[in-house]
Amino acid sequence: MKILIMSDTHGLTNEIETIKKRHNSDVVVHCGDSELASDALVLDGVEVVKGNCDSANGFVEEIIVDLDDGITCLVTHGHLYGVKENLQKLIDRAEELAVNFCFFGHTHIAGAITINNTIFINPGSLKTPQNSIEKTYAILEIQDKAYNLIFYNQEGLEVKEKELQIN
């Protein structure tokens, strides 16, 4: 199973469509701050949550996505969990829900870390990255309970994965 993860696109549409077509993923997830309406064609078939910059668009604050073979994922933007300060509230929520993965945004910093058997993934931002000049998204591939995670820049070139800081 191939999962495309993006966040913090802040009104971009052409870029989202290009990336969706580039990877032909089984599941597409947007971790909030799309700044698009819930009926936007670019978001058709995309699992989307509401970010702090999304106003009255019909998105929910968090969702649980069943990926495959009992593998579950919490998707949230992260602002309600204070992820700019540290990940502790998000770690607690993931543990409470007993999910395998947690996808989130808000910090505009790409990275991943495993904590208490949950893999936390922030795909970064396709519009305004904070830690580099790279505009990023991620592809997670899961097969037989094993996974492979790759971060890409907007042009589709692989970028080096960074470990998220948990403070």
Salt bridges, closest charged atoms under 4 A:
ASP8 OD1 - HIS10 NE2 3.53
ASP8 OD1 - HIS77 NE2 3.74
ASP8 OD1 - HIS108 NE2 3.08
GLU17 OE2 - LYS20 NZ 3.73
ASP33 OD2 - HIS10 NE2 3.65
ASP33 OD2 - HIS77 NE2 3.13
GLU35 OE2 - HIS10 ND1 2.38
GLU61 OE1 - HIS79 NE2 3.96
GLU62 OE2 - ARG93 NH2 2.36
GLU96 OE2 - ARG93 NH1 2.88
